[in-house]
Amino acid sequence: MSGPCLFVHPRRIRHGAALTLVFVSVLATGAAAGSWGAEGPARAADRGSSAARIPIRPVAAGSVESDQVEAAAAAAEEDGKSGSQAAREVVSRSGDRWGAVYSAREYEGFRQHLDGAYVGIGVSARVGTGGRIEVDHVQPGSPADRAGLRSGDRLLTVDGTKATGHPVTEVVARLRGHAGRSAGTPVALGLERDGHEWRQTLHRARLATEPVTVDRVGDVGDRRRGAVRIKVDSFTKGSGEAVRRAVRDVPQGDGILLDLRGNSGGLVTEAVTAASSFLDGGLVATYDVRGEQRVLDARSGGDTRSPLVVLVDGGTMSAAELLTGALQDRGRAIVVGSRTFGKGSVQMPSKLSDGSVAELTVGHYRTPAGRVVDGAGITPDLTVHDDEGPSAEARARTVLSGLGGGA
């Protein structure tokens, strides 16, 4: 959808893309509403694995400490200058290319998203043949739905900028607009359907996310084995439990196609809950915070028998990569598609005196087998590019059928 990808101003898209995994619960200032928890880093660590609400943001390594950034901001304010601008300059010079400083309004938008709300037009997007960006899903009742957009419509331009050839996450960022943009702001689209091109202006609205959708694929009309597709667009609040419910409802003998394509990440604890749907306890990931090792464990009692294939692409990021790596390393799933984005570092935010938030790299997470995701991504067991013959989804369904899950 246009909301689930957490982006800010276009010149800072690379920062916003990574904000799908953030330590929003360990702000130095303590408790705030929603997903800003009351615990600091030490107490979050004491709670152990998946019990702690620990959203991790994948970023590249940096060398600046939060107290340096806070000191620069405070000094600038004493001189009558912008504290947040001074903080941005320090982060920019630090070598932490994914470190960033966000305004209070921007960060509040991210927090609201993680709680399941966003401002957008109500579409999710995918990469089609030749790098074309297509509408994947239209949220019922959304501006896109009322305008008649359909799955499969091609997005040619967004506000005059060509969509083809750009990362799907960047296109979704433009659909959503600048962080903090209010409902009612326009977005001009260039669209194509069945060779017919047209332009249409939609107005963004405040929407509730629908991060998990479930449908059936395969030959099920004659009661033969089929497969259930669980599509997860992002890991916002409640999405992990939605996956668990969907898995519990899968008929015995059916296979599961877990579609994480274009999933920009979200709350790691939600991804761990989703992992618990398919695992009977055990390790999901490890991560370090300034050298201190911590673990994320699955709950016991998950479905370990249903055939499972995970579908990924270059837009699979962060928490979605963590989940994919866990299922692959634990031998629970066959992964099909193209290499994932490769965002697997940990950032911790601290609130500055003017209300803005600085986020700085403090560590990295690893898969159960010890693989580093940051900069490398997850390589599928079966690599498939949609412009090279049968689509990745078609190949994934074939693999699932071979595992005995129908399709």
C-alpha positions in Angstrom: 0.0 0.0 0.0 1.1 3.6 -0.3 1.3 3.9 3.5 3.2 0.9 4.7 6.5 2.0 3.3 7.9 4.6 5.7 9.3 7.3 3.5 10.0 11.0 4.0 11.0 13.8 1.6 12.3 12.3 -1.8 15.8 13.6 -1.2 15.8 11.4 2.0 14.1 8.3 0.5 17.0 6.1 1.5 16.6 7.0 5.1 12.8 6.6 5.1 13.0 3.2 3.3 15.1 2.0 6.2 12.7 3.3 8.8 10.6 0.2 8.5 12.7 -1.1 11.4 13.2 1.3 14.2 13.9 1.2 17.9 10.8 3.3 18.6 10.3 1.7 22.0 13.7 2.8 23.4 13.7 6.5 22.9 15.9 8.2 25.5 13.0 10.4 26.6 11.0 7.4 27.9 7.3 6.8 27.5 5.0 8.3 24.9 1.8 7.3 23.3 1.4 4.2 21.1 4.5 2.3 20.1 6.9 4.5 22.1 7.4 2.3 25.1 8.5 3.2 28.6 11.6 1.0 28.6 15.1 2.1 27.8 17.6 -0.2 26.0 18.8 -2.1 29.1 15.3 -3.0 30.2 14.3 -4.0 26.7 17.3 -6.3 26.7 16.4 -7.8 30.1 13.1 -8.9 28.7 14.9 -11.2 26.3 13.7 -12.3 22.9 10.3 -11.8 21.3 8.8 -10.6 24.5 10.5 -7.3 24.1 8.9 -5.0 21.6 12.1 -4.2 19.7 11.7 -2.8 16.2 15.1 -2.9 14.5 16.0 -0.5 11.7 18.5 -1.9 9.1 21.2 0.6 8.3 24.9 0.8 7.5 27.6 1.2 10.1 28.4 4.6 11.5 30.8 6.1 14.0 29.0 8.9 15.8 27.4 8.5 19.3 24.1 9.9 20.3 25.6 12.2 23.0 27.7 13.9 20.3 24.6 14.6 18.2 22.7 15.8 21.2 25.5 18.1 22.3 25.8 19.6 18.8 22.0 20.3 18.8 22.1 21.8 22.2 25.0 24.1 21.4 23.3 25.3 18.2 20.2 26.1 20.1 22.2 28.1 22.6 23.5 30.2 19.7 20.0 30.7 18.4 20.5 28.3 15.5 18.6 25.2 14.5 19.4 22.2 16.7 18.0 19.7 14.3 20.0 21.1 11.4 23.2 20.9 13.5 22.4 17.3 14.3 21.9 16.5 10.6 25.3 18.0 9.8 27.0 15.8 12.5 25.2 12.7 11.2 26.1 13.5 7.6 29.8 13.8 8.5 29.8 10.7 10.6 30.0 8.0 7.9 26.7 6.6 8.9 25.1 6.8 5.5 21.8 5.6 6.9 21.8 7.7 10.0 19.2 10.5 9.9 17.5 13.2 11.9 13.7 13.4 11.6 11.4 16.2 12.7 8.8 15.4 15.4 6.1 15.5 12.8 7.9 13.0 10.5 8.5 10.7 13.4 4.9 10.9 14.6 3.9 9.8 11.1 6.1 6.8 11.3 4.8 5.9 14.7 1.2 6.1 13.5 2.1 3.9 10.6 3.5 1.2 12.9 0.2 1.3 14.8 -1.6 0.5 11.5 -2.6 3.9 10.1 -1.3 6.0 7.2 -2.1 8.7 4.7 -2.1 7.5 1.1 -4.3 6.4 -1.8 -4.7 2.7 -0.9 -2.6 0.7 -3.3 0.3 -1.8 -3.0 2.7 -2.1 -5.9 4.9 -4.7 -7.5 7.6 -5.0 -10.1 6.4 -6.5 -13.4 8.2 -7.5 -16.6 11.0 -5.1 -17.7 11.0 -3.2 -14.4 7.5 -1.9 -14.9 5.6 -0.9 -11.8 2.1 -2.3 -11.5 -0.7 -2.1 -9.0 -0.7 -5.2 -6.9 -3.7 -4.7 -4.6 -6.3 -2.0 -4.2 -7.7 -1.4 -0.7 -11.5 -1.5 -0.7 -13.0 1.9 -0.1 -9.8 3.8 -0.7 -9.3 6.7 -3.1 -7.7 4.2 -5.6 -10.7 1.9 -5.3 -13.2 4.8 -5.8 -11.2 5.9 -8.9 -11.5 2.5 -10.5 -7.9 1.4 -10.3 -7.4 -2.4 -10.6 -4.7 -4.9 -9.9 -2.5 -5.1 -12.9 -2.8 -1.5 -13.9 0.6 -0.1 -14.8 1.9 3.0 -13.0 3.7 5.1 -15.6 4.3 8.3 -13.6 3.7 9.7 -10.1 3.5 13.5 -10.0 5.3 13.6 -13.3 8.2 11.3 -12.3 8.6 8.1 -14.3 8.0 4.9 -12.3 9.5 2.3 -14.6 13.1 1.3 -13.6 12.8 2.8 -10.1 12.7 0.6 -6.9 9.1 -0.2 -6.0 9.7 1.2 -2.6 10.7 4.6 -4.1 7.5 4.7 -6.2 5.4 3.8 -3.1 7.1 6.7 -1.3 6.0 9.1 -4.0 2.5 7.8 -3.8 2.4 8.5 -0.1 4.1 11.9 -0.4 6.2 13.8 2.1 6.0 12.5 5.7 3.4 14.4 7.6 1.3 15.3 4.5 -2.3 15.5 5.5 -5.3 13.8 4.0 -6.7 15.6 1.0 -3.4 16.4 -0.8 -3.4 15.4 -4.5 -1.2 13.0 -6.3 -1.2 12.9 -10.2 -0.8 9.5 -11.8 0.0 8.3 -15.3 -1.7 4.9 -15.8 -1.9 2.2 -18.5 -4.4 -0.7 -18.9 -4.6 -2.9 -21.9 -2.7 -0.5 -24.0 -4.8 2.5 -23.0 -3.0 5.3 -21.2 -4.6 8.0 -19.1 -3.9 10.5 -16.4 -5.8 10.8 -13.2 -5.4 12.8 -10.0 -6.4 11.2 -6.7 -6.5 12.7 -3.3 -4.8 11.0 -0.3 -6.9 9.9 2.6 -6.2 8.6 6.1 -6.5 4.9 5.9 -6.1 1.8 8.2 -3.6 -0.6 6.9 -4.5 -4.1 5.8 -1.0 -5.6 5.9 -2.2 -9.3 5.7 -4.5 -10.7 3.0 -5.3 -14.3 2.5 -6.7 -16.2 -0.6 -6.6 -19.6 -2.1 -4.6 -20.6 -5.2 -4.6 -23.8 -7.2 -7.1 -26.4 -8.1 -9.5 -26.5 -5.2 -12.9 -26.5 -6.9 -13.1 -30.3 -6.9 -11.9 -30.5 -3.3 -8.4 -31.6 -4.3 -5.5 -30.3 -2.4 -4.9 -26.6 -2.9 -2.7 -23.9 -1.4 -3.3 -20.8 0.7 -1.5 -17.6 -0.2 -0.7 -15.3 2.8 0.4 -11.9 1.5 2.1 -9.7 4.0 2.7 -6.1 2.9 4.3 -4.9 6.1 4.8 -5.8 9.7 2.7 -3.2 11.5 0.9 -3.8 14.8 -1.2 -6.9 14.8 0.1 -8.3 11.5 2.0 -11.2 13.2 -1.2 -12.4 14.9 -3.0 -12.1 11.6 -0.5 -14.4 10.0 -0.9 -16.9 13.0 -4.7 -16.9 12.5 -4.4 -17.5 8.8 -2.0 -20.4 9.3 -4.3 -22.0 11.9 -7.2 -21.8 9.4 -5.2 -23.6 6.6 -6.9 -27.0 5.9 -4.8 -30.0 6.7 -2.8 -31.1 3.7 -2.8 -27.8 2.0 0.4 -25.9 1.3 1.2 -22.3 2.2 2.6 -19.6 -0.1 4.0 -16.8 2.1 4.3 -13.8 -0.2 6.7 -11.2 1.2 7.4 -9.4 -2.1 7.5 -5.7 -1.6 7.3 -6.0 2.1 9.2 -3.0 3.5 9.5 -4.4 7.0 8.1 -3.0 10.2 8.1 -4.1 13.8 10.5 -7.0 14.4 8.3 -8.4 17.1 5.5 -8.8 14.6 7.9 -10.7 12.3 8.9 -12.9 15.2 5.2 -13.6 15.9 4.8 -14.5 12.2 7.8 -16.8 12.5 6.2 -18.5 15.5 3.4 -19.5 13.2 5.7 -21.9 11.4 8.2 -22.9 14.0 8.0 -24.8 17.3 10.1 -22.4 19.3 13.8 -21.8 18.8 16.0 -19.1 17.3 14.7 -16.5 14.8 17.6 -14.1 14.8 20.4 -12.7 16.9 21.5 -9.0 17.0 24.0 -6.9 18.7 23.7 -3.5 20.3 27.2 -1.9 20.7 28.7 -5.4 20.9 26.1 -6.9 23.3 24.5 -10.0 21.8 20.8 -10.5 22.1 18.4 -13.1 20.7 14.9 -13.3 19.3 13.1 -16.6 19.8 9.9 -18.0 18.3 7.1 -19.2 20.5 6.4 -22.9 20.6 3.4 -24.6 19.0 3.7 -23.4 15.4 2.7 -25.3 12.3 5.8 -27.3 11.3 4.1 -29.7 8.9 2.3 -27.8 6.1 4.5 -27.4 3.0 5.8 -23.8 2.9 7.3 -21.7 0.2 8.3 -18.0 0.8 8.2 -15.7 -2.2 10.6 -12.7 -2.1 12.0 -10.0 -4.3 14.2 -6.9 -4.2 11.6 -5.0 -2.3 11.6 -7.5 0.6 13.3 -5.6 3.4 14.3 -5.5 7.0 11.9 -7.5 9.3 10.7 -9.4 6.2 14.3 -10.4 5.5 14.7 -11.5 9.1 11.6 -13.7 8.8 12.8 -15.1 5.5 16.3 -15.9 6.8 14.9 -17.7 9.9 12.6 -19.9 7.9 15.3 -20.7 5.3 18.1 -21.4 7.9 15.8 -23.5 10.0 14.9 -25.7 7.0 11.2 -24.8 7.3 10.7 -23.2 3.9 11.9 -23.1 0.3 12.6 -19.5 -0.7 11.8 -18.5 -4.3 12.3 -15.2 -6.1 15.1 -12.7 -6.4 17.6 -11.6 -3.8 16.2 -9.4 -1.1 17.1 -5.8 -0.4 19.8 -6.3 2.2 18.9 -4.1 5.2 20.0 -5.7 8.4 21.6 -3.2 10.8 20.3 -1.9 14.0 19.7 1.8 14.8 18.6 3.4 18.1 16.8 6.7 18.2 17.2 9.5 20.7 15.0 12.5 21.1 16.6 15.9 20.8 15.7 19.0 22.8 13.6 20.5 20.0 11.5 17.3 19.6 13.3 16.0 16.6 14.7 12.4 16.6 18.2 11.3 15.7 18.8 7.7 14.6 22.2 6.2 14.7 23.6 2.8 13.8 24.5 0.6 16.9 24.7 -2.9 15.5 23.6 -5.7 13.1 21.3 -8.7 13.2 22.1 -12.2 11.9 20.1 -15.2 10.8 20.0 -18.4 12.9 22.9 -19.7 10.8 24.9 -16.6 11.5 24.5 -14.9 8.2 24.7 -11.1 8.0 21.8 -9.7 6.0 23.0 -6.0 5.8 24.4 -5.3 2.4 24.0 -9.0 1.3 20.3 -9.7 1.4 18.8 -13.2 1.4 19.6 -15.3 -1.7 16.6 -17.6 -2.6 16.9 -21.3 -2.8 15.5 -20.9 -6.3 16.3 -17.6 -8.0 13.7 -16.5 -10.5 13.4 -13.3 -12.4 10.0 -12.4 -13.8 11.4 -11.3 -17.1 13.0 -14.7 -17.7 10.2 -17.1 -18.5 7.6 -18.3 -16.0 6.9 -15.7 -13.2 8.3 -16.1 -9.8 4.9 -16.8 -8.4 4.3 -19.5 -11.0 7.6 -21.2 -10.1 6.8 -20.9 -6.4 3.5 -22.6 -6.9 5.2 -25.4 -8.8 7.7 -25.9 -6.0 4.9 -25.9 -3.5 3.1 -28.6 -5.5 6.2 -30.6 -5.5 6.3 -30.4 -1.7 2.9 -31.9 -1.6 1.0 -28.7 -0.9 -1.0 -28.5 -4.1 -1.1 -25.4 -6.3 
